[in-house]
Amino acid sequence: MASRGSLRSYPGPWEGQIVLACRKCQKKLKHSGKKDGIAKLSKELKKRGRREGVALRVIGVSCLKMCPKGGVTVCTQRQLGRGECSIVRTKADVDALAGQL
């Protein structure tokens, strides 16, 4: 029997890598009319993951307080361990991010 106050752990319902992407940044880009491939970053990363055989789970999170102009703040699992984030502004940045995964 578990004692009171102990925290139980459960396996996650997903497979593969997790990428956290700021919903606020994505929403701003979507409504700005930019069609450069990062306005729908979540869809783009999921497609690349399927093509390359890497299971990706892109999770939209609330504001990460970086608020880049013309970009989206993202964090990969590795970056979270180091306390870092990335800012994706161009298609080349999406390529670099996909290369890290």
Residue frames as qw, qx, qy, qz and C-alpha x, y, z in Angstrom:
[[0.000, 0.889, 0.458, 0.000, 0.00, 0.00, 0.00],
 [0.408, 0.471, -0.021, 0.782, 1.37, 3.41, -0.98],
 [0.292, -0.477, -0.468, 0.685, 1.79, 5.95, 1.77],
 [0.160, 0.913, 0.362, -0.097, -0.01, 9.25, 1.59],
 [0.044, -0.913, 0.210, 0.346, 1.75, 11.91, -0.39],
 [0.509, -0.249, 0.675, 0.473, 3.76, 9.53, -2.59],
 [0.460, 0.603, -0.201, -0.619, 3.71, 10.33, -6.28],
 [0.777, 0.110, 0.613, 0.089, 3.02, 7.47, -8.67],
 [0.081, 0.516, -0.533, -0.666, 4.52, 7.33, -12.16],
 [0.763, 0.388, 0.490, -0.164, 2.84, 5.96, -15.26],
 [0.470, -0.008, 0.572, 0.672, 4.14, 5.32, -18.77],
 [0.232, 0.432, -0.091, -0.867, 3.23, 8.02, -21.29],
 [0.701, 0.421, 0.529, -0.228, 0.50, 7.20, -23.84],
 [0.544, 0.801, -0.179, -0.176, 2.79, 8.13, -26.77],
 [0.882, -0.061, 0.213, 0.416, 5.89, 6.76, -28.43],
 [0.572, 0.524, 0.112, 0.621, 8.94, 8.59, -29.65],
 [0.360, -0.017, -0.205, 0.910, 10.13, 12.12, -29.01],
 [0.052, -0.839, -0.508, 0.189, 8.21, 15.06, -27.58],
 [0.303, 0.232, 0.111, 0.918, 8.46, 18.58, -28.99],
 [0.069, -0.718, -0.523, 0.454, 6.83, 21.45, -27.09],
 [0.250, 0.330, 0.356, 0.838, 5.69, 24.32, -29.32],
 [0.048, 0.308, 0.373, -0.874, 4.23, 27.62, -28.13],
 [0.245, 0.616, 0.743, 0.098, 0.57, 27.88, -29.18],
 [0.023, 0.876, 0.181, -0.446, 0.59, 31.67, -28.90],
 [0.166, -0.525, 0.531, 0.644, 3.52, 32.02, -31.33],
 [0.242, 0.169, 0.869, 0.397, 1.89, 29.64, -33.81],
 [0.164, 0.754, 0.619, -0.146, -1.41, 31.49, -33.59],
 [0.023, -0.803, 0.083, 0.589, 0.27, 34.85, -34.29],
 [0.154, -0.324, 0.709, 0.608, 2.02, 33.46, -37.38],
 [0.247, 0.394, 0.870, 0.168, -1.12, 31.75, -38.63],
 [0.134, 0.852, 0.466, -0.198, -3.07, 35.02, -38.52],
 [0.160, -0.692, 0.247, 0.659, -0.25, 37.10, -39.97],
 [0.717, 0.639, 0.020, -0.279, -0.70, 35.45, -43.38],
 [0.027, -0.647, 0.735, 0.201, 2.83, 34.03, -43.64],
 [0.958, 0.179, 0.046, -0.218, 2.96, 30.90, -45.78],
 [0.288, 0.719, -0.630, 0.052, 6.61, 29.98, -45.29],
 [0.725, 0.074, -0.684, 0.036, 6.13, 26.56, -43.69],
 [0.265, 0.033, -0.720, 0.641, 6.33, 27.54, -40.05],
 [0.456, -0.226, 0.039, -0.860, 2.81, 28.90, -39.64],
 [0.918, -0.165, -0.074, -0.352, 1.73, 25.27, -39.25],
 [0.070, 0.627, -0.757, 0.172, 4.85, 24.02, -37.48],
 [0.627, -0.171, 0.680, -0.339, 3.15, 21.14, -35.68],
 [0.865, 0.409, 0.196, -0.215, 1.85, 19.64, -38.92],
 [0.500, 0.744, -0.443, 0.015, 5.18, 20.12, -40.67],
 [0.152, -0.544, 0.790, -0.238, 7.14, 18.38, -37.90],
 [0.753, 0.017, 0.579, -0.312, 4.68, 15.48, -37.72],
 [0.805, 0.570, -0.039, -0.160, 4.91, 14.98, -41.51],
 [0.311, 0.715, -0.615, 0.114, 8.71, 15.00, -41.41],
 [0.440, -0.384, 0.750, -0.310, 8.73, 12.55, -38.54],
 [0.856, 0.225, 0.390, -0.252, 6.53, 10.11, -40.46],
 [0.677, 0.691, -0.247, -0.054, 8.70, 10.44, -43.58],
 [0.229, 0.651, -0.679, 0.252, 11.91, 9.81, -41.65],
 [0.746, -0.151, -0.649, 0.002, 10.46, 7.05, -39.46],
 [0.211, 0.075, -0.591, 0.775, 10.73, 9.03, -36.22],
 [0.290, -0.679, -0.668, -0.091, 7.70, 9.08, -33.96],
 [0.146, 0.170, -0.208, 0.952, 7.09, 12.69, -32.89],
 [0.207, -0.726, -0.652, 0.077, 4.51, 14.07, -30.53],
 [0.168, 0.320, -0.012, 0.932, 4.16, 17.84, -30.93],
 [0.282, -0.652, -0.655, 0.256, 2.43, 19.36, -27.93],
 [0.062, 0.683, 0.122, 0.717, 1.14, 22.92, -27.98],
 [0.479, -0.411, -0.537, 0.559, 1.94, 24.64, -24.70],
 [0.068, -0.958, -0.266, 0.080, 1.05, 28.00, -23.26],
 [0.285, 0.913, -0.196, 0.218, 3.34, 30.98, -23.69],
 [0.862, -0.105, -0.190, 0.458, 7.01, 30.25, -23.01],
 [0.265, -0.913, -0.069, 0.303, 7.68, 33.98, -22.43],
 [0.531, -0.202, 0.397, 0.721, 10.22, 34.34, -25.26],
 [0.370, 0.801, 0.368, -0.293, 7.74, 35.83, -27.78],
 [0.408, -0.218, 0.478, 0.747, 9.98, 36.03, -30.89],
 [0.428, 0.620, 0.010, -0.657, 8.88, 38.30, -33.70],
 [0.650, 0.506, -0.408, -0.392, 8.09, 36.19, -36.77],
 [0.357, 0.310, -0.877, 0.082, 9.02, 32.89, -35.11],
 [0.833, -0.383, -0.234, -0.323, 7.85, 30.03, -32.91],
 [0.207, -0.596, 0.704, -0.326, 9.47, 28.99, -29.63],
 [0.919, -0.010, -0.341, -0.197, 10.04, 25.22, -29.40],
 [0.335, -0.605, 0.688, -0.218, 11.70, 22.86, -26.93],
 [0.758, 0.157, -0.617, -0.139, 12.84, 19.32, -27.59],
 [0.867, -0.462, -0.184, 0.013, 13.37, 16.70, -24.89],
 [0.744, 0.069, -0.177, 0.641, 17.13, 17.23, -24.97],
 [0.114, 0.535, -0.051, 0.836, 16.77, 20.98, -24.67],
 [0.610, -0.663, -0.158, -0.405, 14.43, 20.65, -21.70],
 [0.878, -0.297, -0.210, 0.309, 17.10, 18.67, -19.86],
 [0.550, 0.090, -0.073, 0.827, 19.54, 21.55, -20.41],
 [0.065, -0.722, -0.396, 0.564, 16.99, 24.29, -19.71],
 [0.099, -0.279, 0.414, 0.861, 17.07, 25.62, -23.31],
 [0.560, 0.622, 0.483, -0.259, 14.60, 26.48, -26.07],
 [0.376, 0.012, 0.531, 0.759, 14.91, 27.24, -29.80],
 [0.359, 0.631, 0.178, -0.664, 13.27, 29.83, -31.99],
 [0.492, 0.231, 0.727, 0.420, 12.15, 28.63, -35.41],
 [0.188, 0.653, 0.044, -0.732, 11.81, 31.41, -37.99],
 [0.432, 0.529, -0.487, -0.545, 12.52, 29.84, -41.38],
 [0.953, 0.161, -0.151, -0.209, 12.23, 26.58, -43.28],
 [0.540, 0.479, -0.605, 0.335, 15.97, 26.08, -42.68],
 [0.269, -0.408, 0.611, -0.623, 15.33, 26.28, -38.93],
 [0.884, -0.026, 0.151, -0.442, 12.68, 23.58, -39.29],
 [0.830, 0.377, -0.406, 0.061, 15.24, 21.44, -41.14],
 [0.215, 0.499, -0.662, 0.516, 17.80, 21.99, -38.37],
 [0.570, -0.285, 0.460, -0.618, 15.25, 21.13, -35.69],
 [0.950, 0.130, -0.057, -0.277, 14.25, 17.96, -37.52],
 [0.636, 0.476, -0.554, 0.249, 17.95, 17.06, -37.75],
 [0.140, -0.467, 0.648, -0.585, 18.26, 17.30, -33.96],
 [0.791, -0.110, 0.336, -0.499, 15.46, 14.82, -33.50]]
